[in-house]
Structure formats: structure tokens, C-alpha cells
């Protein structure tokens, strides 16, 4: 399984720190592991439940906000 677009994102200077959530119909452990190894922050299997996706996005945004907080400098 190749994550060519993921590699492009992670190698890009202005996109490398953007958290990526994989949305897919494949729930095979191998594919989940490969997505995480490629740099995915999370993995959501279709059919997507809106509340689960929104919770994951919210969590990632809060993590990013905490890393950018002046309190952490």
C-alpha cells in the first residue's frame, strides 16, 4: 500500500505539520498500521459517524492549539 499523497504532504514545508486523518473503507490492521507509519494522526473507517469524526478533528485541533500556546514557550 503506497501513501504517495501522504508522502507529498509530509515532505512539503508548509504542509508537513498538518494533521491527517485517513477516511477509508479498509479496516485491515495492516492498512491502519501503514497509514500511521506514513504519518496519519488518525484513521476512520466508513461508514463514517459524524460525531466520531468531529471528535477526532476536535482532538487534533486542541493538540495543535496546545503546542502553539504561549504558555508552552
C-alpha positions as CSV (number, residue, x, y, z in Angstrom):
1,X,0.0,0.0,0.0
2,X,1.5,3.3,-1.1
3,X,0.7,6.6,0.5
4,X,2.1,8.8,-2.2
5,X,-0.1,11.8,-1.4
6,X,0.7,11.4,2.3
7,X,4.4,11.4,1.5
8,X,4.0,14.6,-0.5
9,X,2.2,16.3,2.4
10,X,4.8,15.3,4.9
11,X,7.7,16.3,2.7
12,X,6.1,19.7,1.9
13,X,7.5,22.6,4.0
14,X,4.2,24.4,4.6
15,X,2.0,21.2,5.0
16,X,4.3,18.9,7.0
17,X,2.7,19.7,10.3
18,X,-0.9,19.5,9.2
19,X,-2.5,16.5,11.0
20,X,-4.0,14.0,8.6
21,X,-7.0,11.7,9.3
22,X,-7.4,8.8,6.9
23,X,-11.0,8.2,5.8
24,X,-11.4,4.8,4.2
25,X,-13.5,1.7,3.9
26,X,-10.5,-0.5,4.6
27,X,-10.2,-1.6,8.3
28,X,-7.5,-4.2,7.8
29,X,-4.9,-3.9,10.6
30,X,-2.0,-3.8,8.0
31,X,-3.5,-0.8,6.3
32,X,-4.2,1.0,9.5
33,X,-0.6,0.4,10.6
34,X,0.8,1.6,7.2
35,X,-1.3,4.8,7.4
36,X,0.0,5.6,10.8
37,X,3.6,4.8,9.8
38,X,3.1,7.2,6.8
39,X,2.2,9.9,9.3
40,X,-1.5,9.8,9.7
41,X,-2.7,11.1,13.1
42,X,-5.9,9.0,13.0
43,X,-7.9,6.6,10.9
44,X,-11.6,6.5,10.4
45,X,-13.4,3.6,8.7
46,X,-16.5,4.1,6.6
47,X,-19.4,4.4,7.1
48,X,-18.4,7.5,8.9
49,X,-20.3,8.5,12.0
50,X,-20.3,12.3,12.1
51,X,-19.8,12.6,15.9
52,X,-16.8,10.3,15.8
53,X,-15.1,12.2,13.0
54,X,-15.9,15.6,14.7
55,X,-14.5,14.3,18.0
56,X,-11.2,13.2,16.3
57,X,-10.9,16.6,14.4
58,X,-11.6,18.4,17.7
59,X,-8.9,16.4,19.5
60,X,-6.3,17.1,16.8
61,X,-7.1,20.8,16.8
62,X,-6.8,21.0,20.5
63,X,-3.4,19.2,20.4
64,X,-2.2,21.7,17.8
65,X,-3.5,24.6,19.8
66,X,-1.7,23.4,22.9
67,X,1.6,23.1,21.0
68,X,1.2,26.7,19.8
69,X,0.2,28.1,23.1
70,X,2.4,30.9,24.6
71,X,2.2,29.0,27.9
72,X,4.4,26.3,26.4
73,X,7.2,28.7,25.4
